[in-house]
Amino acid sequence: MENQVVHNFKKSETEEVRVSLREYKEKTYVDIRLFFFSERDQEFRPTRKGLTFGAEFLGELKRGLERVEYGISEAALQQ
């Protein structure tokens, strides 16, 4: 498997977040990384800002994000 972008979204006019799957030494990894638009190259380039982890931890990340979403919803209700 090559680096396969499965989702991306714009953070700003010059930045985007990409979620990718990649394989290294027969193990699958999830990479969530910030990219910036290079005026010189006229394309998006990766930054050092990101997170790479084994696909076996995806469920843990998902549970954490669900808790964050719930916390945000609860905070909005209390306003």
C-alpha positions as a Python dict, from the first residue, in 0.01 Angstrom:
ca = {
    (1, 'M'): (0, 0, 0),
    (2, 'E'): (131, 342, -90),
    (3, 'N'): (50, 651, 110),
    (4, 'Q'): (-328, 672, 58),
    (5, 'V'): (-511, 995, 152),
    (6, 'V'): (-852, 894, 290),
    (7, 'H'): (-972, 1238, 402),
    (8, 'N'): (-861, 1601, 391),
    (9, 'F'): (-1004, 1938, 485),
    (10, 'K'): (-895, 2301, 458),
    (11, 'K'): (-778, 2463, 780),
    (12, 'S'): (-715, 2796, 604),
    (13, 'E'): (-634, 2927, 257),
    (14, 'T'): (-275, 2806, 288),
    (15, 'E'): (-314, 2498, 512),
    (16, 'E'): (-497, 2168, 500),
    (17, 'V'): (-515, 1860, 721),
    (18, 'R'): (-474, 1520, 557),
    (19, 'V'): (-558, 1180, 703),
    (20, 'S'): (-363, 903, 531),
    (21, 'L'): (-304, 532, 554),
    (22, 'R'): (47, 403, 498),
    (23, 'E'): (232, 80, 533),
    (24, 'Y'): (582, 37, 672),
    (25, 'K'): (751, -297, 738),
    (26, 'E'): (422, -480, 677),
    (27, 'K'): (239, -275, 942),
    (28, 'T'): (-43, -27, 867),
    (29, 'Y'): (-23, 325, 1011),
    (30, 'V'): (-261, 621, 1028),
    (31, 'D'): (-104, 961, 964),
    (32, 'I'): (-283, 1287, 1047),
    (33, 'R'): (-72, 1575, 923),
    (34, 'L'): (-85, 1948, 853),
    (35, 'F'): (18, 2054, 502),
    (36, 'F'): (102, 2407, 382),
    (37, 'F'): (80, 2556, 33),
    (38, 'S'): (425, 2628, -108),
    (39, 'E'): (421, 2936, -332),
    (40, 'R'): (753, 2824, -481),
    (41, 'D'): (635, 2473, -575),
    (42, 'Q'): (267, 2563, -621),
    (43, 'E'): (159, 2254, -425),
    (44, 'F'): (87, 2143, -71),
    (45, 'R'): (385, 2021, 132),
    (46, 'P'): (383, 1832, 465),
    (47, 'T'): (486, 1999, 789),
    (48, 'R'): (635, 1834, 1095),
    (49, 'K'): (305, 1896, 1274),
    (50, 'G'): (117, 1571, 1282),
    (51, 'L'): (58, 1235, 1441),
    (52, 'T'): (140, 887, 1314),
    (53, 'F'): (25, 575, 1498),
    (54, 'G'): (-43, 209, 1437),
    (55, 'A'): (-386, 133, 1296),
    (56, 'E'): (-458, -87, 1599),
    (57, 'F'): (-492, 234, 1806),
    (58, 'L'): (-757, 389, 1581),
    (59, 'G'): (-1040, 278, 1812),
    (60, 'E'): (-875, 451, 2108),
    (61, 'L'): (-839, 774, 1911),
    (62, 'K'): (-1201, 752, 1800),
    (63, 'R'): (-1318, 709, 2163),
    (64, 'G'): (-1110, 1009, 2266),
    (65, 'L'): (-1254, 1226, 1989),
    (66, 'E'): (-1607, 1120, 2083),
    (67, 'R'): (-1538, 1233, 2440),
    (68, 'V'): (-1408, 1567, 2312),
    (69, 'E'): (-1720, 1608, 2098),
    (70, 'Y'): (-1941, 1525, 2395),
    (71, 'G'): (-1749, 1771, 2615),
    (72, 'I'): (-1796, 2047, 2359),
    (73, 'S'): (-2169, 1971, 2336),
    (74, 'E'): (-2204, 1977, 2715),
    (75, 'A'): (-2016, 2308, 2739),
    (76, 'A'): (-2243, 2463, 2473),
    (77, 'L'): (-2552, 2353, 2667),
    (78, 'Q'): (-2425, 2521, 2984),
    (79, 'Q'): (-2387, 2862, 2818),
}
